[in-house]
Amino acid sequence: MVVSFLKGVETPTVESTNADFNTLGIQFRGYHDFGCDIAEYLAGVHSKGAN
């Protein structure tokens, strides 16, 4: 397996902002840009175990 990250950023991105004028508080959002794929199918070994 290969894990790839968008623009090399390996940590989640968390953003915050003040809430709307009529609501007290802070708004947060977070996201993590990554993908997984099978790199080389010949790198794996299928074995039934010891005889």
Beta strands, then each sheet from edge to edge (+ up, - down):
strand 1: 2-5
strand 2: 13-18
strand 3: 26-31
strand 4: 34-37
sheet 1: 1+ 4-
sheet 2: 2+ 3-
end
